[in-house]
Amino acid sequence: MALIYEVQVRGAAKVLVHEVSSRAAADLLVYRVDSRGATHNQDSLWCQVASRSTATSLIHWVSHRSAADLLVYFVSSRGASGWQTQHPLKGRL
């Protein structure tokens, strides 16, 4: 389940994320959804939440790929989303 809350302070984040411009370079292909229920057991479906307390993941966007824990690429369909690599964060978002 990926209920995402973006933090502004790097030290407050559990995951440092960088958006890549190429699908092939991503660890995770992400599809954004509006409903919390749609994210159940799906790391690749991200629902942005307004409250830190309801989030399952606190993320901070980083400018440099080398500083990121996770490389993401946003896709336009749910079916195209998913992990592309074996990753330590799999099942933890």
PDB file with one MODEL, atoms N, CA, C and O in Angstrom:
MODEL        1
ATOM      1  N   MET A   1       0.856  -1.169   0.000  1.00  0.00           N
ATOM      2  CA  MET A   1       0.000   0.000   0.000  1.00  0.00           C
ATOM      3  C   MET A   1       0.900   1.229   0.000  1.00  0.00           C
ATOM      4  O   MET A   1       1.793   1.336   0.840  1.00  0.00           O
ATOM      5  N   ALA A   2       0.684   2.143  -0.912  1.00  0.00           N
ATOM      6  CA  ALA A   2       1.523   3.328  -1.002  1.00  0.00           C
ATOM      7  C   ALA A   2       0.688   4.602  -0.830  1.00  0.00           C
ATOM      8  O   ALA A   2       0.203   5.194  -1.794  1.00  0.00           O
ATOM      9  N   LEU A   3       0.546   4.991   0.421  1.00  0.00           N
ATOM     10  CA  LEU A   3      -0.081   6.275   0.730  1.00  0.00           C
ATOM     11  C   LEU A   3       1.079   7.232   0.970  1.00  0.00           C
ATOM     12  O   LEU A   3       1.778   7.133   1.979  1.00  0.00           O
ATOM     13  N   ILE A   4       1.275   8.141   0.052  1.00  0.00           N
ATOM     14  CA  ILE A   4       2.483   8.960  -0.009  1.00  0.00           C
ATOM     15  C   ILE A   4       2.261  10.349   0.575  1.00  0.00           C
ATOM     16  O   ILE A   4       1.297  11.043   0.251  1.00  0.00           O
ATOM     17  N   TYR A   5       3.184  10.723   1.441  1.00  0.00           N
ATOM     18  CA  TYR A   5       3.213  12.084   1.976  1.00  0.00           C
ATOM     19  C   TYR A   5       4.598  12.650   1.690  1.00  0.00           C
ATOM     20  O   TYR A   5       5.614  12.057   2.053  1.00  0.00           O
ATOM     21  N   GLU A   6       4.621  13.806   1.035  1.00  0.00           N
ATOM     22  CA  GLU A   6       5.890  14.445   0.688  1.00  0.00           C
ATOM     23  C   GLU A   6       6.335  15.367   1.811  1.00  0.00           C
ATOM     24  O   GLU A   6       5.604  16.272   2.211  1.00  0.00           O
ATOM     25  N   VAL A   7       7.528  15.132   2.310  1.00  0.00           N
ATOM     26  CA  VAL A   7       8.095  15.993   3.344  1.00  0.00           C
ATOM     27  C   VAL A   7       9.101  16.935   2.690  1.00  0.00           C
ATOM     28  O   VAL A   7       9.747  16.583   1.703  1.00  0.00           O
ATOM     29  N   GLN A   8       9.222  18.120   3.245  1.00  0.00           N
ATOM     30  CA  GLN A   8      10.126  19.126   2.685  1.00  0.00           C
ATOM     31  C   GLN A   8      11.554  19.001   3.209  1.00  0.00           C
ATOM     32  O   GLN A   8      12.502  19.473   2.581  1.00  0.00           O
ATOM     33  N   VAL A   9      11.693  18.363   4.359  1.00  0.00           N
ATOM     34  CA  VAL A   9      13.006  18.220   4.983  1.00  0.00           C
ATOM     35  C   VAL A   9      13.527  16.811   4.725  1.00  0.00           C
ATOM     36  O   VAL A   9      12.881  15.825   5.078  1.00  0.00           O
ATOM     37  N   ARG A  10      14.661  16.730   4.127  1.00  0.00           N
ATOM     38  CA  ARG A  10      15.255  15.448   3.749  1.00  0.00           C
ATOM     39  C   ARG A  10      15.369  14.484   4.936  1.00  0.00           C
ATOM     40  O   ARG A  10      15.087  13.293   4.796  1.00  0.00           O
ATOM     41  N   GLY A  11      15.773  14.985   6.079  1.00  0.00           N
ATOM     42  CA  GLY A  11      15.965  14.152   7.252  1.00  0.00           C
ATOM     43  C   GLY A  11      14.686  13.540   7.797  1.00  0.00           C
ATOM     44  O   GLY A  11      14.742  12.564   8.545  1.00  0.00           O
ATOM     45  N   ALA A  12      13.534  14.094   7.437  1.00  0.00           N
ATOM     46  CA  ALA A  12      12.246  13.584   7.905  1.00  0.00           C
ATOM     47  C   ALA A  12      11.707  12.466   7.010  1.00  0.00           C
ATOM     48  O   ALA A  12      10.728  11.806   7.358  1.00  0.00           O
ATOM     49  N   ALA A  13      12.335  12.259   5.878  1.00  0.00           N
ATOM     50  CA  ALA A  13      11.858  11.262   4.915  1.00  0.00           C
ATOM     51  C   ALA A  13      12.349   9.867   5.260  1.00  0.00           C
ATOM     52  O   ALA A  13      13.436   9.689   5.810  1.00  0.00           O
ATOM     53  N   LYS A  14      11.524   8.881   4.925  1.00  0.00           N
ATOM     54  CA  LYS A  14      11.939   7.487   5.038  1.00  0.00           C
ATOM     55  C   LYS A  14      12.523   6.997   3.718  1.00  0.00           C
ATOM     56  O   LYS A  14      13.320   6.059   3.686  1.00  0.00           O
ATOM     57  N   VAL A  15      12.107   7.654   2.616  1.00  0.00           N
ATOM     58  CA  VAL A  15      12.580   7.259   1.287  1.00  0.00           C
ATOM     59  C   VAL A  15      12.936   8.515   0.489  1.00  0.00           C
ATOM     60  O   VAL A  15      12.139   9.447   0.384  1.00  0.00           O
ATOM     61  N   LEU A  16      14.136   8.519  -0.065  1.00  0.00           N
ATOM     62  CA  LEU A  16      14.561   9.598  -0.958  1.00  0.00           C
ATOM     63  C   LEU A  16      14.284   9.127  -2.381  1.00  0.00           C
ATOM     64  O   LEU A  16      14.740   8.062  -2.797  1.00  0.00           O
ATOM     65  N   VAL A  17      13.526   9.941  -3.124  1.00  0.00           N
ATOM     66  CA  VAL A  17      13.037   9.533  -4.437  1.00  0.00           C
ATOM     67  C   VAL A  17      13.530  10.487  -5.510  1.00  0.00           C
ATOM     68  O   VAL A  17      13.601  11.699  -5.311  1.00  0.00           O
ATOM     69  N   HIS A  18      13.870   9.906  -6.654  1.00  0.00           N
ATOM     70  CA  HIS A  18      14.250  10.702  -7.816  1.00  0.00           C
ATOM     71  C   HIS A  18      13.423  10.231  -9.010  1.00  0.00           C
ATOM     72  O   HIS A  18      13.307   9.032  -9.264  1.00  0.00           O
ATOM     73  N   GLU A  19      12.852  11.185  -9.735  1.00  0.00           N
ATOM     74  CA  GLU A  19      12.090  10.851 -10.933  1.00  0.00           C
ATOM     75  C   GLU A  19      13.035  10.830 -12.126  1.00  0.00           C
ATOM     76  O   GLU A  19      13.707  11.823 -12.408  1.00  0.00           O
ATOM     77  N   VAL A  20      13.087   9.714 -12.817  1.00  0.00           N
ATOM     78  CA  VAL A  20      13.945   9.574 -13.989  1.00  0.00           C
ATOM     79  C   VAL A  20      13.142   9.845 -15.254  1.00  0.00           C
ATOM     80  O   VAL A  20      11.916   9.734 -15.260  1.00  0.00           O
ATOM     81  N   SER A  21      13.841  10.197 -16.315  1.00  0.00           N
ATOM     82  CA  SER A  21      13.165  10.540 -17.566  1.00  0.00           C
ATOM     83  C   SER A  21      12.985   9.346 -18.495  1.00  0.00           C
ATOM     84  O   SER A  21      12.328   9.449 -19.530  1.00  0.00           O
ATOM     85  N   SER A  22      13.563   8.232 -18.124  1.00  0.00           N
ATOM     86  CA  SER A  22      13.469   7.035 -18.951  1.00  0.00           C
ATOM     87  C   SER A  22      12.851   5.888 -18.156  1.00  0.00           C
ATOM     88  O   SER A  22      13.245   5.616 -17.022  1.00  0.00           O
ATOM     89  N   ARG A  23      11.916   5.249 -18.749  1.00  0.00           N
ATOM     90  CA  ARG A  23      11.252   4.093 -18.133  1.00  0.00           C
ATOM     91  C   ARG A  23      12.262   2.995 -17.783  1.00  0.00           C
ATOM     92  O   ARG A  23      12.155   2.345 -16.743  1.00  0.00           O
ATOM     93  N   ALA A  24      13.232   2.803 -18.660  1.00  0.00           N
ATOM     94  CA  ALA A  24      14.233   1.755 -18.465  1.00  0.00           C
ATOM     95  C   ALA A  24      15.148   2.018 -17.272  1.00  0.00           C
ATOM     96  O   ALA A  24      15.725   1.082 -16.719  1.00  0.00           O
ATOM     97  N   ALA A  25      15.283   3.264 -16.874  1.00  0.00           N
ATOM     98  CA  ALA A  25      16.174   3.624 -15.767  1.00  0.00           C
ATOM     99  C   ALA A  25      15.509   3.514 -14.401  1.00  0.00           C
ATOM    100  O   ALA A  25      16.178   3.647 -13.377  1.00  0.00           O
ATOM    101  N   ALA A  26      14.213   3.275 -14.373  1.00  0.00           N
ATOM    102  CA  ALA A  26      13.450   3.275 -13.115  1.00  0.00           C
ATOM    103  C   ALA A  26      13.513   1.936 -12.389  1.00  0.00           C
ATOM    104  O   ALA A  26      13.576   0.871 -13.003  1.00  0.00           O
ATOM    105  N   ASP A  27      13.492   2.026 -11.066  1.00  0.00           N
ATOM    106  CA  ASP A  27      13.305   0.837 -10.236  1.00  0.00           C
ATOM    107  C   ASP A  27      11.824   0.481 -10.194  1.00  0.00           C
ATOM    108  O   ASP A  27      11.446  -0.690 -10.206  1.00  0.00           O
ATOM    109  N   LEU A  28      10.994   1.528 -10.146  1.00  0.00           N
ATOM    110  CA  LEU A  28       9.553   1.361  -9.977  1.00  0.00           C
ATOM    111  C   LEU A  28       8.795   2.239 -10.962  1.00  0.00           C
ATOM    112  O   LEU A  28       9.060   3.437 -11.067  1.00  0.00           O
ATOM    113  N   LEU A  29       7.855   1.644 -11.680  1.00  0.00           N
ATOM    114  CA  LEU A  29       6.957   2.379 -12.561  1.00  0.00           C
ATOM    115  C   LEU A  29       5.709   2.692 -11.743  1.00  0.00           C
ATOM    116  O   LEU A  29       5.036   1.785 -11.254  1.00  0.00           O
ATOM    117  N   VAL A  30       5.405   3.979 -11.597  1.00  0.00           N
ATOM    118  CA  VAL A  30       4.356   4.427 -10.680  1.00  0.00           C
ATOM    119  C   VAL A  30       3.149   4.978 -11.442  1.00  0.00           C
ATOM    120  O   VAL A  30       3.287   5.716 -12.418  1.00  0.00           O
ATOM    121  N   TYR A  31       1.965   4.593 -10.964  1.00  0.00           N
ATOM    122  CA  TYR A  31       0.717   5.154 -11.471  1.00  0.00           C
ATOM    123  C   TYR A  31       0.032   5.862 -10.310  1.00  0.00           C
ATOM    124  O   TYR A  31      -0.164   5.272  -9.248  1.00  0.00           O
ATOM    125  N   ARG A  32      -0.330   7.114 -10.509  1.00  0.00           N
ATOM    126  CA  ARG A  32      -1.000   7.882  -9.445  1.00  0.00           C
ATOM    127  C   ARG A  32      -2.495   7.597  -9.442  1.00  0.00           C
ATOM    128  O   ARG A  32      -3.141   7.579 -10.490  1.00  0.00           O
ATOM    129  N   VAL A  33      -3.035   7.374  -8.244  1.00  0.00           N
ATOM    130  CA  VAL A  33      -4.466   7.115  -8.083  1.00  0.00           C
ATOM    131  C   VAL A  33      -5.040   8.115  -7.083  1.00  0.00           C
ATOM    132  O   VAL A  33      -4.312   8.690  -6.273  1.00  0.00           O
ATOM    133  N   ASP A  34      -6.352   8.314  -7.150  1.00  0.00           N
ATOM    134  CA  ASP A  34      -7.028   9.250  -6.248  1.00  0.00           C
ATOM    135  C   ASP A  34      -7.613   8.573  -5.020  1.00  0.00           C
ATOM    136  O   ASP A  34      -7.864   9.223  -4.005  1.00  0.00           O
ATOM    137  N   SER A  35      -7.828   7.277  -5.112  1.00  0.00           N
ATOM    138  CA  SER A  35      -8.488   6.555  -4.025  1.00  0.00           C
ATOM    139  C   SER A  35      -7.493   5.754  -3.197  1.00  0.00           C
ATOM    140  O   SER A  35      -6.637   5.051  -3.735  1.00  0.00           O
ATOM    141  N   ARG A  36      -7.620   5.871  -1.893  1.00  0.00           N
ATOM    142  CA  ARG A  36      -6.744   5.111  -0.994  1.00  0.00           C
ATOM    143  C   ARG A  36      -6.943   3.610  -1.155  1.00  0.00           C
ATOM    144  O   ARG A  36      -5.980   2.845  -1.102  1.00  0.00           O
ATOM    145  N   GLY A  37      -8.172   3.193  -1.349  1.00  0.00           N
ATOM    146  CA  GLY A  37      -8.479   1.771  -1.476  1.00  0.00           C
ATOM    147  C   GLY A  37      -7.801   1.122  -2.665  1.00  0.00           C
ATOM    148  O   GLY A  37      -7.490  -0.069  -2.635  1.00  0.00           O
ATOM    149  N   ALA A  38      -7.573   1.892  -3.699  1.00  0.00           N
ATOM    150  CA  ALA A  38      -6.958   1.359  -4.914  1.00  0.00           C
ATOM    151  C   ALA A  38      -5.492   1.017  -4.728  1.00  0.00           C
ATOM    152  O   ALA A  38      -4.903   0.348  -5.577  1.00  0.00           O
ATOM    153  N   THR A  39      -4.896   1.460  -3.639  1.00  0.00           N
ATOM    154  CA  THR A  39      -3.465   1.236  -3.442  1.00  0.00           C
ATOM    155  C   THR A  39      -3.155  -0.016  -2.641  1.00  0.00           C
ATOM    156  O   THR A  39      -1.984  -0.345  -2.452  1.00  0.00           O
ATOM    157  N   HIS A  40      -4.160  -0.714  -2.172  1.00  0.00           N
ATOM    158  CA  HIS A  40      -3.960  -1.869  -1.286  1.00  0.00           C
ATOM    159  C   HIS A  40      -2.963  -2.873  -1.869  1.00  0.00           C
ATOM    160  O   HIS A  40      -3.162  -3.407  -2.960  1.00  0.00           O
ATOM    161  N   ASN A  41      -1.886  -3.117  -1.115  1.00  0.00           N
ATOM    162  CA  ASN A  41      -0.833  -4.068  -1.491  1.00  0.00           C
ATOM    163  C   ASN A  41      -0.187  -3.782  -2.838  1.00  0.00           C
ATOM    164  O   ASN A  41       0.259  -4.702  -3.524  1.00  0.00           O
ATOM    165  N   GLN A  42      -0.137  -2.528  -3.213  1.00  0.00           N
ATOM    166  CA  GLN A  42       0.449  -2.154  -4.494  1.00  0.00           C
ATOM    167  C   GLN A  42       1.456  -1.018  -4.306  1.00  0.00           C
ATOM    168  O   GLN A  42       1.061   0.143  -4.199  1.00  0.00           O
ATOM    169  N   ASP A  43       2.730  -1.333  -4.264  1.00  0.00           N
ATOM    170  CA  ASP A  43       3.764  -0.301  -4.155  1.00  0.00           C
ATOM    171  C   ASP A  43       3.738   0.659  -5.338  1.00  0.00           C
ATOM    172  O   ASP A  43       4.120   1.823  -5.210  1.00  0.00           O
ATOM    173  N   SER A  44       3.291   0.171  -6.477  1.00  0.00           N
ATOM    174  CA  SER A  44       3.349   0.960  -7.705  1.00  0.00           C
ATOM    175  C   SER A  44       2.165   1.903  -7.891  1.00  0.00           C
ATOM    176  O   SER A  44       2.172   2.723  -8.809  1.00  0.00           O
ATOM    177  N   LEU A  45       1.152   1.802  -7.036  1.00  0.00           N
ATOM    178  CA  LEU A  45       0.007   2.708  -7.095  1.00  0.00           C
ATOM    179  C   LEU A  45       0.148   3.705  -5.958  1.00  0.00           C
ATOM    180  O   LEU A  45       0.053   3.335  -4.787  1.00  0.00           O
ATOM    181  N   TRP A  46       0.374   4.956  -6.295  1.00  0.00           N
ATOM    182  CA  TRP A  46       0.618   5.987  -5.290  1.00  0.00           C
ATOM    183  C   TRP A  46      -0.581   6.900  -5.139  1.00  0.00           C
ATOM    184  O   TRP A  46      -1.077   7.472  -6.109  1.00  0.00           O
ATOM    185  N   CYS A  47      -1.034   7.023  -3.910  1.00  0.00           N
ATOM    186  CA  CYS A  47      -2.095   7.963  -3.564  1.00  0.00           C
ATOM    187  C   CYS A  47      -1.476   8.989  -2.625  1.00  0.00           C
ATOM    188  O   CYS A  47      -1.020   8.652  -1.533  1.00  0.00           O
ATOM    189  N   GLN A  48      -1.464  10.231  -3.057  1.00  0.00           N
ATOM    190  CA  GLN A  48      -0.900  11.280  -2.216  1.00  0.00           C
ATOM    191  C   GLN A  48      -1.919  11.665  -1.146  1.00  0.00           C
ATOM    192  O   GLN A  48      -3.080  11.935  -1.452  1.00  0.00           O
ATOM    193  N   VAL A  49      -1.473  11.689   0.110  1.00  0.00           N
ATOM    194  CA  VAL A  49      -2.349  12.024   1.222  1.00  0.00           C
ATOM    195  C   VAL A  49      -1.918  13.347   1.845  1.00  0.00           C
ATOM    196  O   VAL A  49      -0.758  13.749   1.753  1.00  0.00           O
ATOM    197  N   ALA A  50      -2.872  14.007   2.476  1.00  0.00           N
ATOM    198  CA  ALA A  50      -2.618  15.329   3.048  1.00  0.00           C
ATOM    199  C   ALA A  50      -2.099  15.272   4.477  1.00  0.00           C
ATOM    200  O   ALA A  50      -1.613  16.272   5.005  1.00  0.00           O
ATOM    201  N   SER A  51      -2.200  14.121   5.093  1.00  0.00           N
ATOM    202  CA  SER A  51      -1.791  13.991   6.488  1.00  0.00           C
ATOM    203  C   SER A  51      -0.631  13.011   6.643  1.00  0.00           C
ATOM    204  O   SER A  51      -0.667  11.889   6.137  1.00  0.00           O
ATOM    205  N   ARG A  52       0.358  13.452   7.329  1.00  0.00           N
ATOM    206  CA  ARG A  52       1.522  12.617   7.603  1.00  0.00           C
ATOM    207  C   ARG A  52       1.130  11.349   8.379  1.00  0.00           C
ATOM    208  O   ARG A  52       1.714  10.284   8.178  1.00  0.00           O
ATOM    209  N   SER A  53       0.138  11.480   9.262  1.00  0.00           N
ATOM    210  CA  SER A  53      -0.253  10.350  10.108  1.00  0.00           C
ATOM    211  C   SER A  53      -0.954   9.231   9.339  1.00  0.00           C
ATOM    212  O   SER A  53      -0.965   8.090   9.800  1.00  0.00           O
ATOM    213  N   THR A  54      -1.535   9.529   8.186  1.00  0.00           N
ATOM    214  CA  THR A  54      -2.204   8.494   7.397  1.00  0.00           C
ATOM    215  C   THR A  54      -1.293   7.885   6.335  1.00  0.00           C
ATOM    216  O   THR A  54      -1.668   6.916   5.674  1.00  0.00           O
ATOM    217  N   ALA A  55      -0.118   8.442   6.176  1.00  0.00           N
ATOM    218  CA  ALA A  55       0.813   7.976   5.143  1.00  0.00           C
ATOM    219  C   ALA A  55       1.487   6.671   5.527  1.00  0.00           C
ATOM    220  O   ALA A  55       1.753   6.412   6.701  1.00  0.00           O
ATOM    221  N   THR A  56       1.758   5.856   4.516  1.00  0.00           N
ATOM    222  CA  THR A  56       2.564   4.657   4.727  1.00  0.00           C
ATOM    223  C   THR A  56       4.017   4.927   4.353  1.00  0.00           C
ATOM    224  O   THR A  56       4.914   4.186   4.755  1.00  0.00           O
ATOM    225  N   SER A  57       4.247   5.995   3.579  1.00  0.00           N
ATOM    226  CA  SER A  57       5.601   6.359   3.168  1.00  0.00           C
ATOM    227  C   SER A  57       5.784   7.867   3.206  1.00  0.00           C
ATOM    228  O   SER A  57       4.978   8.622   2.661  1.00  0.00           O
ATOM    229  N   LEU A  58       6.848   8.286   3.853  1.00  0.00           N
ATOM    230  CA  LEU A  58       7.237   9.696   3.856  1.00  0.00           C
ATOM    231  C   LEU A  58       8.376   9.826   2.860  1.00  0.00           C
ATOM    232  O   LEU A  58       9.446   9.247   3.051  1.00  0.00           O
ATOM    233  N   ILE A  59       8.147  10.586   1.796  1.00  0.00           N
ATOM    234  CA  ILE A  59       9.172  10.701   0.764  1.00  0.00           C
ATOM    235  C   ILE A  59       9.690  12.133   0.660  1.00  0.00           C
ATOM    236  O   ILE A  59       9.030  13.092   1.059  1.00  0.00           O
ATOM    237  N   HIS A  60      10.876  12.235   0.117  1.00  0.00           N
ATOM    238  CA  HIS A  60      11.470  13.532  -0.198  1.00  0.00           C
ATOM    239  C   HIS A  60      12.082  13.392  -1.591  1.00  0.00           C
ATOM    240  O   HIS A  60      12.834  12.457  -1.866  1.00  0.00           O
ATOM    241  N   TRP A  61      11.741  14.342  -2.461  1.00  0.00           N
ATOM    242  CA  TRP A  61      12.277  14.321  -3.822  1.00  0.00           C
ATOM    243  C   TRP A  61      13.695  14.879  -3.816  1.00  0.00           C
ATOM    244  O   TRP A  61      13.949  15.938  -3.241  1.00  0.00           O
ATOM    245  N   VAL A  62      14.606  14.175  -4.448  1.00  0.00           N
ATOM    246  CA  VAL A  62      15.987  14.639  -4.549  1.00  0.00           C
ATOM    247  C   VAL A  62      16.323  14.934  -6.006  1.00  0.00           C
ATOM    248  O   VAL A  62      15.779  14.318  -6.922  1.00  0.00           O
ATOM    249  N   SER A  63      17.215  15.874  -6.196  1.00  0.00           N
ATOM    250  CA  SER A  63      17.586  16.317  -7.543  1.00  0.00           C
ATOM    251  C   SER A  63      18.546  15.371  -8.244  1.00  0.00           C
ATOM    252  O   SER A  63      18.536  15.251  -9.469  1.00  0.00           O
ATOM    253  N   HIS A  64      19.360  14.715  -7.467  1.00  0.00           N
ATOM    254  CA  HIS A  64      20.391  13.867  -8.067  1.00  0.00           C
ATOM    255  C   HIS A  64      20.080  12.394  -7.874  1.00  0.00           C
ATOM    256  O   HIS A  64      19.776  11.931  -6.774  1.00  0.00           O
ATOM    257  N   ARG A  65      20.165  11.704  -8.947  1.00  0.00           N
ATOM    258  CA  ARG A  65      19.891  10.268  -8.978  1.00  0.00           C
ATOM    259  C   ARG A  65      20.737   9.496  -7.965  1.00  0.00           C
ATOM    260  O   ARG A  65      20.259   8.557  -7.328  1.00  0.00           O
ATOM    261  N   SER A  66      21.980   9.897  -7.828  1.00  0.00           N
ATOM    262  CA  SER A  66      22.900   9.188  -6.932  1.00  0.00           C
ATOM    263  C   SER A  66      22.521   9.336  -5.457  1.00  0.00           C
ATOM    264  O   SER A  66      22.965   8.546  -4.623  1.00  0.00           O
ATOM    265  N   ALA A  67      21.709  10.334  -5.131  1.00  0.00           N
ATOM    266  CA  ALA A  67      21.284  10.561  -3.744  1.00  0.00           C
ATOM    267  C   ALA A  67      19.990   9.823  -3.405  1.00  0.00           C
ATOM    268  O   ALA A  67      19.547   9.853  -2.257  1.00  0.00           O
ATOM    269  N   ALA A  68      19.386   9.170  -4.379  1.00  0.00           N
ATOM    270  CA  ALA A  68      18.066   8.552  -4.197  1.00  0.00           C
ATOM    271  C   ALA A  68      18.143   7.112  -3.704  1.00  0.00           C
ATOM    272  O   ALA A  68      19.063   6.363  -4.031  1.00  0.00           O
ATOM    273  N   ASP A  69      17.141   6.756  -2.904  1.00  0.00           N
ATOM    274  CA  ASP A  69      16.939   5.360  -2.509  1.00  0.00           C
ATOM    275  C   ASP A  69      16.117   4.635  -3.564  1.00  0.00           C
ATOM    276  O   ASP A  69      16.219   3.419  -3.726  1.00  0.00           O
ATOM    277  N   LEU A  70      15.293   5.412  -4.286  1.00  0.00           N
ATOM    278  CA  LEU A  70      14.343   4.841  -5.234  1.00  0.00           C
ATOM    279  C   LEU A  70      14.245   5.720  -6.470  1.00  0.00           C
ATOM    280  O   LEU A  70      14.091   6.938  -6.374  1.00  0.00           O
ATOM    281  N   LEU A  71      14.337   5.084  -7.634  1.00  0.00           N
ATOM    282  CA  LEU A  71      14.176   5.776  -8.910  1.00  0.00           C
ATOM    283  C   LEU A  71      12.797   5.429  -9.466  1.00  0.00           C
ATOM    284  O   LEU A  71      12.461   4.255  -9.626  1.00  0.00           O
ATOM    285  N   VAL A  72      11.995   6.469  -9.762  1.00  0.00           N
ATOM    286  CA  VAL A  72      10.640   6.230 -10.251  1.00  0.00           C
ATOM    287  C   VAL A  72      10.413   6.878 -11.602  1.00  0.00           C
ATOM    288  O   VAL A  72      11.051   7.866 -11.967  1.00  0.00           O
ATOM    289  N   TYR A  73       9.480   6.286 -12.330  1.00  0.00           N
ATOM    290  CA  TYR A  73       9.011   6.831 -13.599  1.00  0.00           C
ATOM    291  C   TYR A  73       7.496   6.725 -13.560  1.00  0.00           C
ATOM    292  O   TYR A  73       6.956   5.658 -13.268  1.00  0.00           O
ATOM    293  N   PHE A  74       6.803   7.827 -13.852  1.00  0.00           N
ATOM    294  CA  PHE A  74       5.340   7.835 -13.810  1.00  0.00           C
ATOM    295  C   PHE A  74       4.769   7.357 -15.134  1.00  0.00           C
ATOM    296  O   PHE A  74       5.161   7.832 -16.200  1.00  0.00           O
ATOM    297  N   VAL A  75       3.837   6.412 -15.055  1.00  0.00           N
ATOM    298  CA  VAL A  75       3.207   5.831 -16.240  1.00  0.00           C
ATOM    299  C   VAL A  75       1.749   6.262 -16.316  1.00  0.00           C
ATOM    300  O   VAL A  75       1.177   6.734 -15.333  1.00  0.00           O
ATOM    301  N   SER A  76       1.158   6.094 -17.489  1.00  0.00           N
ATOM    302  CA  SER A  76      -0.205   6.585 -17.713  1.00  0.00           C
ATOM    303  C   SER A  76      -1.288   5.528 -17.518  1.00  0.00           C
ATOM    304  O   SER A  76      -2.471   5.824 -17.685  1.00  0.00           O
ATOM    305  N   SER A  77      -0.907   4.310 -17.168  1.00  0.00           N
ATOM    306  CA  SER A  77      -1.928   3.292 -16.916  1.00  0.00           C
ATOM    307  C   SER A  77      -1.524   2.396 -15.756  1.00  0.00           C
ATOM    308  O   SER A  77      -0.343   2.153 -15.510  1.00  0.00           O
ATOM    309  N   ARG A  78      -2.518   1.923 -15.065  1.00  0.00           N
ATOM    310  CA  ARG A  78      -2.315   1.047 -13.909  1.00  0.00           C
ATOM    311  C   ARG A  78      -1.591  -0.239 -14.321  1.00  0.00           C
ATOM    312  O   ARG A  78      -0.707  -0.718 -13.610  1.00  0.00           O
ATOM    313  N   GLY A  79      -1.968  -0.782 -15.454  1.00  0.00           N
ATOM    314  CA  GLY A  79      -1.384  -2.037 -15.931  1.00  0.00           C
ATOM    315  C   GLY A  79       0.100  -1.942 -16.246  1.00  0.00           C
ATOM    316  O   GLY A  79       0.806  -2.950 -16.221  1.00  0.00           O
ATOM    317  N   ALA A  80       0.575  -0.745 -16.543  1.00  0.00           N
ATOM    318  CA  ALA A  80       1.990  -0.549 -16.870  1.00  0.00           C
ATOM    319  C   ALA A  80       2.852  -0.348 -15.630  1.00  0.00           C
ATOM    320  O   ALA A  80       4.078  -0.307 -15.728  1.00  0.00           O
ATOM    321  N   SER A  81       2.222  -0.222 -14.462  1.00  0.00           N
ATOM    322  CA  SER A  81       2.972   0.056 -13.242  1.00  0.00           C
ATOM    323  C   SER A  81       3.546  -1.220 -12.641  1.00  0.00           C
ATOM    324  O   SER A  81       3.046  -2.319 -12.881  1.00  0.00           O
ATOM    325  N   GLY A  82       4.603  -1.052 -11.858  1.00  0.00           N
ATOM    326  CA  GLY A  82       5.185  -2.197 -11.161  1.00  0.00           C
ATOM    327  C   GLY A  82       6.685  -2.065 -10.995  1.00  0.00           C
ATOM    328  O   GLY A  82       7.321  -1.164 -11.541  1.00  0.00           O
ATOM    329  N   TRP A  83       7.226  -2.986 -10.229  1.00  0.00           N
ATOM    330  CA  TRP A  83       8.666  -3.025  -9.993  1.00  0.00           C
ATOM    331  C   TRP A  83       9.361  -3.538 -11.239  1.00  0.00           C
ATOM    332  O   TRP A  83       8.866  -4.445 -11.908  1.00  0.00           O
ATOM    333  N   GLN A  84      10.502  -2.960 -11.547  1.00  0.00           N
ATOM    334  CA  GLN A  84      11.302  -3.409 -12.683  1.00  0.00           C
ATOM    335  C   GLN A  84      12.556  -4.131 -12.213  1.00  0.00           C
ATOM    336  O   GLN A  84      13.219  -4.813 -12.994  1.00  0.00           O
ATOM    337  N   THR A  85      12.873  -3.980 -10.945  1.00  0.00           N
ATOM    338  CA  THR A  85      14.079  -4.588 -10.392  1.00  0.00           C
ATOM    339  C   THR A  85      13.753  -5.226  -9.049  1.00  0.00           C
ATOM    340  O   THR A  85      12.738  -4.908  -8.430  1.00  0.00           O
ATOM    341  N   GLN A  86      14.609  -6.116  -8.611  1.00  0.00           N
ATOM    342  CA  GLN A  86      14.522  -6.592  -7.233  1.00  0.00           C
ATOM    343  C   GLN A  86      15.059  -5.448  -6.390  1.00  0.00           C
ATOM    344  O   GLN A  86      16.166  -4.968  -6.632  1.00  0.00           O
ATOM    345  N   HIS A  87      14.298  -5.011  -5.418  1.00  0.00           N
ATOM    346  CA  HIS A  87      14.662  -3.798  -4.674  1.00  0.00           C
ATOM    347  C   HIS A  87      14.390  -3.997  -3.190  1.00  0.00           C
ATOM    348  O   HIS A  87      13.408  -4.641  -2.823  1.00  0.00           O
ATOM    349  N   PRO A  88      15.248  -3.453  -2.333  1.00  0.00           N
ATOM    350  CA  PRO A  88      15.038  -3.598  -0.883  1.00  0.00           C
ATOM    351  C   PRO A  88      13.747  -2.958  -0.371  1.00  0.00           C
ATOM    352  O   PRO A  88      13.267  -3.321   0.703  1.00  0.00           O
ATOM    353  N   LEU A  89      13.179  -2.015  -1.122  1.00  0.00           N
ATOM    354  CA  LEU A  89      11.944  -1.342  -0.690  1.00  0.00           C
ATOM    355  C   LEU A  89      10.678  -2.074  -1.145  1.00  0.00           C
ATOM    356  O   LEU A  89       9.567  -1.662  -0.812  1.00  0.00           O
ATOM    357  N   LYS A  90      10.842  -3.139  -1.892  1.00  0.00           N
ATOM    358  CA  LYS A  90       9.679  -3.881  -2.400  1.00  0.00           C
ATOM    359  C   LYS A  90       8.828  -4.370  -1.234  1.00  0.00           C
ATOM    360  O   LYS A  90       9.310  -5.063  -0.338  1.00  0.00           O
ATOM    361  N   GLY A  91       7.551  -3.994  -1.266  1.00  0.00           N
ATOM    362  CA  GLY A  91       6.612  -4.366  -0.211  1.00  0.00           C
ATOM    363  C   GLY A  91       6.668  -3.460   1.012  1.00  0.00           C
ATOM    364  O   GLY A  91       5.987  -3.727   2.003  1.00  0.00           O
ATOM    365  N   ARG A  92       7.455  -2.406   0.966  1.00  0.00           N
ATOM    366  CA  ARG A  92       7.626  -1.527   2.120  1.00  0.00           C
ATOM    367  C   ARG A  92       7.112  -0.102   1.922  1.00  0.00           C
ATOM    368  O   ARG A  92       7.277   0.748   2.797  1.00  0.00           O
ATOM    369  N   LEU A  93       6.491   0.159   0.773  1.00  0.00           N
ATOM    370  CA  LEU A  93       5.984   1.503   0.543  1.00  0.00           C
ATOM    371  C   LEU A  93       4.564   1.614   1.037  1.00  0.00           C
ATOM    372  O   LEU A  93       3.955   2.679   0.932  1.00  0.00           O
TER     373      LEU A  93
ENDMDL
END
